[in-house]
Structures are given as C-alpha cells and as structure tokens.
Amino acid sequence: MNESRTSKSIKNAQASLIYYFIQLLLGFFSRKVFFDYLGSEILGLNTTAANLLGFLNLAELGIGMSVGYFLYKPLYDHNTETLNKIIALQGWIYRRIAYIIIILACILMSFFPWIFEKSPLPLWYAYVTFGVLLFSSMLGYFANYRQILLQADQKSYKVQRITQGAIIVKTIIQIVGMQIVAWPFVFWTIIELGFAIFSAYILNYVLKKEYPWLQTRDYNGKDLLKEFPKIITKTKQVFVHKFSAVVLGQCAPLIMYGFSSLTIIAYYGNYQLIIGKVGYLLQTIFNSTTAGVGNLIASGNKQHIQDVFWELFDSRFFFSSVTLITIYFVIQPFITIWLGSQYILSDFFLCLILITTAISINRVTVDSFIAGYGLFSDIWAPIAETLINLGGSFLFGYFWGYEGVLIGVILSQFVIICLWKPYFLYSQGLQSNASQYFIPLVGRLFIITIDFIAFKFIFSSYNISNIDNYLSWFLFTITIFFVVFIILFAEFYFLTSGMHSFTLRIYNIIINKFKK
C-alpha cells in the first residue's frame, strides 16, 4: 500500500530530529576542538573556501531543481520509463557541468595568492582545503545526483541515514584523531576525503535496492534533450533564481572578509553554527513536506491547496518565531561558557543574523508552492535581488563594516523574498488576490513584534552574569523557551487558521497511533 504524503513527511521529520540532536551535541564539541587544534584562521579559511566553491557550483544551472519538478508527475503515475529517462538526462548534463566546474576551479586557484594575501597561513592550506571540498562536490555530479529521486519521492530520511550518519562518524573520528596526531590539519583532510567516498558508495547501494528498475546507462543524452525540451527551458529560468540564491548565501562572508579578517569570519561562523543548526532543524522537518506540495498541486484541489498552504506557513512561522526569540536571549551566554567572552559579537549583529535567518526559514513555504507550480519565469526578480544585495552590502559595509554587509542582505531579502515572491505565487499559481496573503501576514508580524518587545522587557531584569555553567544556562534556556512557546502557541492557535488546523492534524495522528 502506498504511503500518504503525511506519513512520509513524518518519517522524514523523525529522521531529521534524530540526526539533528546527535549532530547538535557533536557540532558544539567539535567546534571547540577545531578551534583548539586547528585555530580560528583555518576555520575562517574553510568557510571562505566553501563560499568560493559555492560560486563555481552556479554552473549546475539549476538542473536539480527543474528535474525535481518534472519527477513529481511520473512518480504520481508510477511511470518508471519516464523516470529513468529524466534521471539519465540529469546525469548526462551533470557530467558535462562537472568538467566545466573543474576547469573554473583551476582558474580560480591561480588567484589564491591574491585572494588569501591577508592570511598568515601557508598558501598550500588554501589549496588543500579547496581541493577537498571540490572533490566532495564532484561526487554529487558524477555519482550522487540520483538521490534526487528519493527526495522527490518523499524518502529523504533514507538519504539522511547515509549522509548524516557518515557525518556523525566522521566528526567523532576527527575529534579524537586531531587530539592525538602530530598534523591535525592533514588528518582532517584525509578523513573528509575518505568519508565523502564512503557516503557516495553507500548512497548508490541504497538507490539500487530502493529502485531496482532505475537504469540510466542505456540512453543517449542528446536524444533525451529532444524528448524533454521543457527541462532545459525550465532550467534556464531556474538558473537565474539559483544565481541569486548563491549570491545571497555565499557573498556575505566573502564581503565581510573584505571589511574584516578571517578571525571575524570564524567568530561569525560560531553564530552561524548555532543559529544554522536550529534553522537546519526547522528546514529539514518542514522541507520533508516539499515533495508533498508537488504531489498536492498535481491533485488539482484548489481549496485544499490553499488550506494546506496556510497550515504549512503558520506552523513554520510559529516554530521559527519561538526558536529564534529564544536564541536571542540565550546565545550570548552560551558562547561565553562554550568558548569565552572574547568570541562575543555585538547584540546588533546578532539581531541582523536572526532577521536574515527568519526570512530564509519562512520563505520556504512560498518557495515550495512556487516550485510545485513550476513558476520560474520571473527571471528579473533574482537579477534585481542580486544587484540590491551586492550594492547594499558593499555600500553599507563601507560605512558600518561587517554589520553593514548583513543590512544589505536584509534589504534584498525584503524587496524580493518578502514582497515579490508571495505576490507572484498568488497571482500566477494560486490564482488569488495577494492581499489574502499580505493582510494576514501583517497581523502575524504585529503579534510577534509586540511579543518580542514584551519578552525583552520581562527577561532584561535577569542578570545573565549568573549564568556561568552549562546547567544554569540549560535551566535558563528551558525557562525562556517554555514561556515563549506557551504564549505564542495560545496566540497562534486561537488567532490563525493554519496553526489551528496543524494542531488538529498532529492531534489526530497521535490519537490514531495509540488506537492501532
């Protein structure tokens, strides 16, 4: 019997939660060990190298996203022949893209002496770090690309068992090994390479077992291009959107580096680790519903689509608000206990990070429905977003340093992500007046703003200098979390239709579980 969209989403969410909490503990401990044995400069170098590689991956052109869109219908119809052809076409294109990325990488590395001129580290560190990241990325183009079938089929939990499990084992080995070996940096790179290869092998084994009918070698790529011309058309549209997303995600640390140092980038990385882990938890839990959105839209029930949209939006908005408000109050004392007060950045900078994170998390509901409808024709929007992002980041960065860079990012997010994208979805996809989105959104933002001001007034009376160990920090965090959770839940449950429906859905699932 076929699993429902809800049951698949729950399985994906369960897998996300399990691996999240394991990685959460390991992530903080490993970060401390990496700081002690590798140093802040190497960690900053790793972040910068990853951002540079992110630009090269623009050559991927958005093939993955457009292919995912075209997989929903044949999966719904159990059309294995069409699925084989689409995945085969993806692999044929990916191999050619990989060759382009390798050539571009070689050209980029010739500029490393200039890019890392300010770094006190030996230049070969940059080449090795970038080379390891490049090799891992290339595995996705030559071997791992077929995992998109698991994702489109709402079986991401099977991917996570492999990728996240390998990351956990790899991190443990690195933590232990770097404290023993004479060359911790070399040891780190060897383990990174080894586990990238191991993960690719296991992932492809699972794909063969899950989809024994999947065969992509018996097709000619040029013939498939003629058979599926819409994939290339859709890819051209997606590319521009992908370019903007890469600029938004990869540019900020690079521009910050221009106005600061690798050390500041490493400190910024500490905040990103904590906030990013929480953001990753929320995104992986809710992203497990993304493929379900594609299947939902394929069903064609317009009223049900609208209802599910608000259910997903309100539940995501609620959980992200509770989480990010809690983080605001507890992250600074945690970093002080974890690494030391010298690693603390300004409260204003923290607010900027939380705002960009909130927008990134809550945009996904709109983005999922846009992808489900295949709406990628607004190619002017990502171009405008990129120009606003770069222009604002450089301008504000010049006046206010690395903090100004994030102001530029927020400006571009607000104009395109917060204003244009919802309007585009409602006018072209949901076929409704966009005021049906913006008016309820303003009400929700008003609630959160008033709540945040009230919480800041209430919790400001607490002397955080008394939080000097993990136990006192944990008790403080639990108190903050439950106060925020209870108040916001009551407001969202009674004032928003989506959160009310979401709560009833979860309640019914739990009741049915106990009845079995």
C-alpha positions as CSV (number, residue, x, y, z in Angstrom):
1,M,0.0,0.0,0.0
2,N,1.3,3.5,-0.9
3,E,2.2,5.7,2.0
4,S,0.4,9.1,2.3
5,R,2.1,12.4,2.0
6,T,1.6,13.0,5.7
7,S,3.1,9.7,6.8
8,K,6.1,10.2,4.5
9,S,6.6,13.7,5.9
10,I,6.5,12.4,9.4
11,K,9.2,9.7,8.6
12,N,11.4,12.4,7.1
13,A,10.8,14.7,10.2
14,Q,11.6,11.9,12.6
15,A,14.9,11.1,10.8
16,S,15.7,14.9,10.8
17,L,15.1,15.1,14.6
18,I,17.3,12.1,15.5
19,Y,20.3,13.1,13.5
20,Y,19.8,16.8,14.4
21,F,20.2,16.2,18.1
22,I,23.2,14.0,17.7
23,Q,24.9,16.5,15.4
24,L,23.9,19.3,17.7
25,L,26.0,17.9,20.5
26,L,28.8,16.8,18.3
27,G,28.8,20.2,16.5
28,F,29.5,22.3,19.6
29,F,32.1,19.9,20.9
30,S,33.9,19.5,17.6
31,R,33.9,23.3,17.1
32,K,35.7,23.7,20.4
33,V,38.2,21.0,19.5
34,F,38.7,22.5,16.0
35,F,39.4,25.9,17.5
36,D,41.9,24.4,19.9
37,Y,43.8,22.2,17.4
38,L,43.2,24.0,14.0
39,G,42.8,27.6,15.1
40,S,40.3,30.4,14.1
41,E,42.3,31.2,10.9
42,I,41.9,27.7,9.5
43,L,38.2,27.6,10.3
44,G,37.8,31.0,8.7
45,L,39.7,29.7,5.7
46,N,37.4,26.7,5.4
47,T,34.3,29.0,5.4
48,T,35.8,31.2,2.8
49,A,36.9,28.3,0.5
50,A,33.4,26.8,0.8
51,N,31.9,30.1,-0.3
52,L,34.2,30.3,-3.3
53,L,33.2,26.8,-4.3
54,G,29.6,27.8,-3.9
55,F,30.0,30.3,-6.7
56,L,31.5,27.6,-9.0
57,N,28.5,25.4,-8.4
58,L,26.5,28.0,-10.2
59,A,27.4,26.0,-13.3
60,E,24.9,23.4,-12.1
61,L,22.4,25.8,-13.7
62,G,19.5,24.7,-11.5
63,I,19.2,21.3,-13.2
64,G,18.5,19.6,-9.9
65,M,15.5,21.9,-9.1
66,S,14.0,21.7,-12.5
67,V,14.4,17.9,-12.7
68,G,12.7,17.6,-9.3
69,Y,9.7,19.4,-10.7
70,F,9.4,17.0,-13.7
71,L,9.7,13.9,-11.4
72,Y,6.5,14.6,-9.4
73,K,4.0,13.6,-12.2
74,P,5.7,10.3,-13.3
75,L,6.2,9.3,-9.6
76,Y,2.5,10.0,-9.0
77,D,1.7,7.8,-12.1
78,H,4.3,5.2,-11.3
79,N,5.8,5.7,-14.8
80,T,9.3,4.1,-14.4
81,E,10.3,4.5,-18.0
82,T,9.9,8.3,-17.9
83,L,11.7,8.4,-14.5
84,N,14.6,6.5,-16.0
85,K,14.8,8.9,-18.9
86,I,14.7,12.1,-16.8
87,I,17.4,10.8,-14.3
88,A,19.5,9.7,-17.3
89,L,19.2,13.2,-18.8
90,Q,20.2,14.7,-15.5
91,G,23.3,12.5,-15.2
92,W,24.3,13.3,-18.8
93,I,24.1,17.1,-18.2
94,Y,25.7,16.8,-14.8
95,R,28.9,15.1,-16.2
96,R,29.4,18.0,-18.6
97,I,28.8,20.6,-15.9
98,A,31.4,18.9,-13.7
99,Y,34.0,19.3,-16.4
100,I,33.2,23.0,-16.6
101,I,33.5,23.4,-12.8
102,I,36.8,21.6,-12.7
103,I,38.2,24.0,-15.3
104,L,36.8,27.0,-13.5
105,A,38.3,25.7,-10.2
106,C,41.7,25.5,-11.7
107,I,41.4,29.1,-13.0
108,L,40.2,30.3,-9.6
109,M,43.1,28.6,-7.7
110,S,45.5,30.6,-9.8
111,F,44.2,33.7,-8.0
112,F,44.6,32.2,-4.5
113,P,47.9,34.1,-3.8
114,W,45.9,37.4,-4.2
115,I,42.6,36.2,-2.5
116,F,44.4,34.9,0.6
117,E,47.1,37.6,0.7
118,K,46.0,38.8,4.2
119,S,46.0,35.2,5.6
120,P,49.0,34.3,7.8
121,L,48.6,30.6,6.9
122,P,50.8,28.8,4.3
123,L,49.2,29.1,0.9
124,W,49.1,25.3,0.5
125,Y,46.5,25.2,3.3
126,A,44.1,27.1,1.0
127,Y,44.8,24.8,-2.0
128,V,44.3,21.6,0.1
129,T,41.1,22.8,1.8
130,F,39.6,23.9,-1.5
131,G,40.7,20.7,-3.3
132,V,39.0,18.5,-0.7
133,L,35.7,20.5,-0.9
134,L,35.9,20.4,-4.7
135,F,36.4,16.6,-4.7
136,S,33.4,16.1,-2.4
137,S,31.3,18.4,-4.6
138,M,32.2,16.5,-7.8
139,L,30.9,13.2,-6.3
140,G,27.5,14.9,-6.4
141,Y,27.8,15.4,-10.2
142,F,29.3,12.0,-11.1
143,A,27.7,9.6,-8.5
144,N,25.2,11.1,-6.0
145,Y,22.9,13.0,-8.4
146,R,20.4,10.2,-8.5
147,Q,19.4,10.8,-4.8
148,I,17.0,13.5,-6.2
149,L,14.6,10.6,-6.9
150,L,14.5,9.7,-3.2
151,Q,13.9,13.4,-2.3
152,A,11.1,13.8,-4.9
153,D,9.5,10.5,-3.6
154,Q,9.5,12.0,-0.1
155,K,12.1,9.4,1.1
156,S,14.7,11.9,2.2
157,Y,15.0,10.0,5.5
158,K,16.8,7.3,3.6
159,V,19.3,9.8,2.3
160,Q,19.8,11.2,5.8
161,R,20.5,7.8,7.3
162,I,23.6,7.7,5.0
163,T,24.8,11.3,4.7
164,Q,24.1,12.4,8.3
165,G,25.2,9.0,9.7
166,A,28.5,9.3,7.9
167,I,28.9,12.9,9.1
168,I,28.4,11.8,12.7
169,V,31.0,9.0,12.5
170,K,33.4,11.3,10.6
171,T,33.1,14.0,13.2
172,I,33.8,11.7,16.1
173,I,36.9,10.3,14.3
174,Q,38.1,13.8,13.6
175,I,37.5,15.0,17.2
176,V,39.5,12.0,18.7
177,G,42.2,11.9,16.0
178,M,43.1,15.6,16.0
179,Q,44.0,15.4,19.7
180,I,46.4,12.6,19.0
181,V,48.1,13.1,15.7
182,A,51.0,15.4,15.0
183,W,49.4,17.0,11.9
184,P,45.7,17.6,12.8
185,F,45.0,19.6,9.6
186,V,46.3,16.8,7.3
187,F,44.4,14.3,9.4
188,W,41.2,16.3,9.0
189,T,41.5,16.5,5.2
190,I,42.2,12.7,4.8
191,I,39.1,11.9,6.9
192,E,37.0,14.4,4.9
193,L,38.1,12.7,1.6
194,G,37.6,9.1,2.9
195,F,34.0,9.7,4.2
196,A,33.0,11.5,1.0
197,I,33.8,8.4,-1.0
198,F,32.2,6.1,1.5
199,S,29.0,8.1,1.6
200,A,28.7,8.1,-2.2
201,Y,29.2,4.3,-2.3
202,I,26.5,3.5,0.3
203,L,24.1,6.0,-1.1
204,N,24.2,4.4,-4.6
205,Y,23.8,1.0,-2.9
206,V,20.5,2.2,-1.3
207,L,19.3,3.6,-4.6
208,K,19.8,0.3,-6.3
209,K,17.9,-1.5,-3.5
210,E,15.1,1.0,-3.4
211,Y,14.6,1.4,-7.1
212,P,15.8,-1.8,-8.8
213,W,14.2,-0.6,-12.1
214,L,16.4,2.5,-12.1
215,Q,18.7,2.2,-15.2
216,T,20.3,5.3,-16.7
217,R,23.1,4.0,-18.9
218,D,21.1,2.9,-21.9
219,Y,20.0,6.3,-23.1
220,N,21.6,8.9,-25.4
221,G,21.7,12.3,-23.8
222,K,21.2,14.3,-27.0
223,D,18.1,12.2,-27.8
224,L,16.7,12.8,-24.3
225,L,17.3,16.6,-24.7
226,K,15.0,16.5,-27.8
227,E,12.4,14.4,-25.9
228,F,12.3,16.7,-22.8
229,P,13.0,20.2,-24.1
230,K,10.9,21.7,-21.3
231,I,13.6,20.6,-18.8
232,I,16.2,22.9,-20.4
233,T,13.6,25.7,-20.7
234,K,12.8,25.4,-17.1
235,T,16.5,25.1,-16.2
236,K,17.3,28.4,-17.9
237,Q,14.6,30.1,-15.7
238,V,15.8,28.3,-12.6
239,F,19.4,29.3,-13.2
240,V,18.8,33.0,-12.7
241,H,17.0,32.2,-9.4
242,K,19.8,29.9,-8.3
243,F,22.4,32.6,-9.1
244,S,20.6,35.0,-6.8
245,A,20.4,32.3,-4.0
246,V,24.1,31.6,-4.3
247,V,25.0,35.3,-4.2
248,L,22.7,35.7,-1.1
249,G,24.2,32.7,0.7
250,Q,27.9,32.8,-0.4
251,C,28.6,36.5,-0.8
252,A,28.1,37.8,2.7
253,P,31.1,36.0,4.3
254,L,33.3,36.9,1.4
255,I,32.4,40.6,1.5
256,M,32.7,40.6,5.3
257,Y,36.2,39.2,4.8
258,G,37.0,42.3,2.7
259,F,35.9,44.5,5.6
260,S,37.4,42.5,8.4
261,S,39.6,39.3,8.8
262,L,39.5,35.5,8.7
263,T,39.2,35.7,12.5
264,I,36.0,37.7,12.4
265,I,34.7,35.2,9.8
266,A,35.4,32.4,12.2
267,Y,33.6,34.2,15.0
268,Y,30.7,34.8,12.7
269,G,30.9,31.1,11.9
270,N,30.2,30.3,15.6
271,Y,26.9,32.2,15.5
272,Q,26.1,30.6,12.2
273,L,26.8,27.1,13.7
274,I,24.3,27.7,16.5
275,I,21.6,29.5,14.6
276,G,22.3,27.4,11.5
277,K,21.8,24.2,13.4
278,V,18.4,25.4,14.7
279,G,17.5,26.7,11.2
280,Y,18.6,23.4,9.7
281,L,16.3,21.5,12.1
282,L,13.3,23.6,11.2
283,Q,14.1,23.4,7.5
284,T,14.6,19.7,7.3
285,I,11.5,19.0,9.3
286,F,9.3,21.2,7.1
287,N,11.3,20.5,3.9
288,S,10.1,16.9,4.2
289,T,6.8,18.3,3.0
290,T,8.2,20.0,-0.1
291,A,7.8,17.0,-2.4
292,G,4.3,16.5,-0.9
293,V,3.5,20.0,-2.1
294,G,4.3,19.0,-5.6
295,N,2.0,16.0,-5.3
296,L,-0.7,18.1,-3.7
297,I,-0.7,20.5,-6.6
298,A,-0.8,17.6,-9.0
299,S,-4.1,16.6,-7.4
300,G,-5.7,19.9,-8.5
301,N,-7.9,20.5,-5.5
302,K,-7.6,24.4,-5.3
303,Q,-9.4,24.9,-1.9
304,H,-7.4,22.1,-0.3
305,I,-4.2,23.6,-1.7
306,Q,-5.0,27.0,-0.1
307,D,-5.8,25.4,3.3
308,V,-2.5,23.4,3.3
309,F,-0.5,26.5,2.3
310,W,-1.6,28.3,5.4
311,E,-1.2,25.2,7.6
312,L,2.4,24.9,6.5
313,F,3.0,28.7,6.7
314,D,1.6,29.2,10.1
315,S,3.2,26.1,11.7
316,R,6.6,27.1,10.3
317,F,6.1,30.7,11.3
318,F,5.2,29.7,14.8
319,F,8.1,27.3,15.4
320,S,10.6,29.6,13.9
321,S,9.4,32.6,16.0
322,V,9.6,30.6,19.2
323,T,13.0,29.3,18.4
324,L,14.7,32.5,17.2
325,I,13.3,34.6,20.0
326,T,14.7,32.0,22.5
327,I,18.0,32.1,20.7
328,Y,18.2,35.9,21.0
329,F,18.2,35.6,24.8
330,V,20.4,32.6,25.3
331,I,23.1,32.6,22.6
332,Q,25.4,35.2,24.1
333,P,25.8,33.5,27.5
334,F,26.2,30.1,25.7
335,I,29.1,31.4,23.6
336,T,30.7,32.8,26.8
337,I,30.5,29.5,28.5
338,W,31.4,27.5,25.4
339,L,34.4,29.5,24.0
340,G,34.9,32.6,26.1
341,S,33.6,36.2,26.2
342,Q,36.2,37.2,23.6
343,Y,34.2,35.4,21.0
344,I,31.1,37.5,21.5
345,L,29.9,39.8,18.7
346,S,27.6,42.8,19.1
347,D,23.9,42.5,20.0
348,F,23.0,44.4,16.9
349,F,24.9,41.9,14.7
350,L,23.0,39.1,16.4
351,C,19.7,40.7,15.6
352,L,20.8,41.1,11.9
353,I,21.7,37.3,11.8
354,L,18.3,36.4,13.3
355,I,16.4,38.5,10.9
356,T,18.1,37.0,7.8
357,T,17.6,33.6,9.3
358,A,13.9,34.2,9.9
359,I,13.3,35.3,6.3
360,S,15.3,32.3,5.0
361,I,13.3,29.9,7.1
362,N,9.9,31.3,6.4
363,R,10.4,31.9,2.7
364,V,10.4,28.1,2.1
365,T,6.6,27.7,2.2
366,V,6.1,30.2,-0.6
367,D,9.1,28.8,-2.5
368,S,7.8,25.2,-2.2
369,F,4.5,26.2,-3.8
370,I,6.3,28.3,-6.5
371,A,8.4,25.2,-7.3
372,G,5.3,23.0,-7.2
373,Y,3.6,25.1,-9.8
374,G,6.8,25.4,-11.8
375,L,6.8,29.2,-11.7
376,F,10.3,30.3,-12.6
377,S,9.6,32.8,-15.4
378,D,10.2,35.9,-13.2
379,I,13.9,36.0,-14.1
380,W,14.1,39.7,-13.5
381,A,13.5,39.2,-9.8
382,P,16.7,37.3,-8.9
383,I,18.7,39.7,-11.0
384,A,17.2,42.6,-9.0
385,E,17.8,40.8,-5.8
386,T,21.5,40.2,-6.7
387,L,22.1,43.8,-7.6
388,I,20.4,45.1,-4.4
389,N,22.3,42.5,-2.3
390,L,25.7,43.4,-3.8
391,G,25.1,47.1,-3.9
392,G,23.7,47.3,-0.4
393,S,26.4,45.0,1.1
394,F,29.3,47.0,-0.4
395,L,27.7,50.3,0.4
396,F,26.7,49.6,4.0
397,G,29.8,47.5,4.5
398,Y,31.9,50.5,3.6
399,F,30.2,52.6,6.3
400,W,29.5,50.1,9.0
401,G,31.9,47.2,8.4
402,Y,30.8,43.6,8.5
403,E,27.5,44.5,10.2
404,G,26.6,46.7,7.2
405,V,27.0,43.7,4.9
406,L,24.1,42.0,6.5
407,I,22.0,45.1,6.3
408,G,22.5,44.9,2.5
409,V,21.4,41.2,2.6
410,I,18.2,42.0,4.5
411,L,17.3,44.8,2.1
412,S,17.4,42.5,-0.9
413,Q,15.5,39.8,1.0
414,F,12.8,42.2,2.0
415,V,12.2,43.6,-1.5
416,I,12.2,40.3,-3.4
417,I,11.5,37.4,-1.0
418,C,9.1,39.2,1.4
419,L,7.2,41.3,-1.2
420,W,7.6,40.0,-4.7
421,K,7.6,36.2,-4.3
422,P,4.3,35.9,-2.4
423,Y,2.7,38.3,-4.9
424,F,4.0,36.2,-7.8
425,L,2.7,32.9,-6.2
426,Y,-0.8,34.3,-5.5
427,S,-1.2,36.0,-8.9
428,Q,0.2,33.2,-11.1
429,G,-0.1,30.0,-9.1
430,L,-2.9,30.1,-6.5
431,Q,-4.9,32.5,-8.8
432,S,-5.9,34.7,-5.9
433,N,-5.6,38.3,-4.7
434,A,-2.2,38.8,-3.0
435,S,-4.0,40.8,-0.3
436,Q,-5.2,37.5,1.0
437,Y,-1.6,36.8,1.9
438,F,-0.2,40.2,3.0
439,I,-3.0,41.3,5.3
440,P,-2.8,38.1,7.4
441,L,1.0,38.3,7.3
442,V,1.0,41.9,8.7
443,G,-1.2,40.7,11.6
444,R,1.2,37.8,12.4
445,L,4.2,40.1,12.3
446,F,2.4,42.6,14.6
447,I,1.8,39.8,17.1
448,I,5.5,38.7,17.0
449,T,6.8,42.3,17.3
450,I,4.7,43.1,20.4
451,D,5.6,39.7,22.0
452,F,9.4,40.3,21.4
453,I,9.2,43.8,23.0
454,A,7.3,42.3,26.0
455,F,9.8,39.4,26.4
456,K,12.8,41.8,26.2
457,F,11.2,43.9,28.9
458,I,10.5,40.9,31.1
459,F,13.8,39.0,30.7
460,S,16.0,42.1,30.8
461,S,15.7,42.0,34.6
462,Y,17.6,38.7,34.8
463,N,21.3,39.1,35.5
464,I,22.9,36.8,32.8
465,S,26.3,37.1,34.5
466,N,24.9,34.5,36.9
467,I,24.9,32.0,34.0
468,D,28.4,30.6,34.4
469,N,28.0,26.9,33.6
470,Y,26.0,24.6,31.3
471,L,23.5,23.6,33.9
472,S,22.5,27.2,34.8
473,W,22.4,28.0,31.1
474,F,20.2,25.0,30.3
475,L,17.7,25.9,33.1
476,F,17.6,29.5,31.8
477,T,17.0,28.3,28.2
478,I,14.2,25.9,29.2
479,T,12.5,28.7,31.1
480,I,12.7,31.1,28.2
481,F,11.6,28.5,25.7
482,F,8.5,27.4,27.6
483,V,7.4,30.9,28.4
484,V,7.7,32.0,24.8
485,F,6.2,28.7,23.5
486,I,3.1,28.8,25.7
487,I,2.3,32.5,25.0
488,L,2.9,32.2,21.2
489,F,1.1,28.9,20.9
490,A,-2.1,30.3,22.6
491,E,-2.0,33.3,20.3
492,F,-1.4,31.4,17.1
493,Y,-3.9,28.6,17.9
494,F,-6.7,31.0,18.5
495,L,-5.8,33.7,16.0
496,T,-4.6,31.8,12.9
497,S,-6.5,29.2,11.0
498,G,-3.3,27.4,9.8
499,M,-1.9,26.7,13.2
500,H,-5.3,25.6,14.4
501,S,-5.5,23.1,11.5
502,F,-2.0,22.0,12.1
503,T,-2.6,21.3,15.8
504,L,-5.7,19.2,15.0
505,R,-3.8,17.3,12.3
506,I,-1.0,16.4,14.8
507,Y,-3.6,15.5,17.5
508,N,-5.4,13.1,15.2
509,I,-2.2,11.5,14.1
510,I,-1.2,10.9,17.7
511,I,-4.7,9.5,18.6
512,N,-4.6,7.2,15.6
513,K,-1.2,5.9,16.6
514,F,-2.5,4.9,20.1
515,K,-5.6,3.3,18.6
516,K,-3.5,0.9,16.5
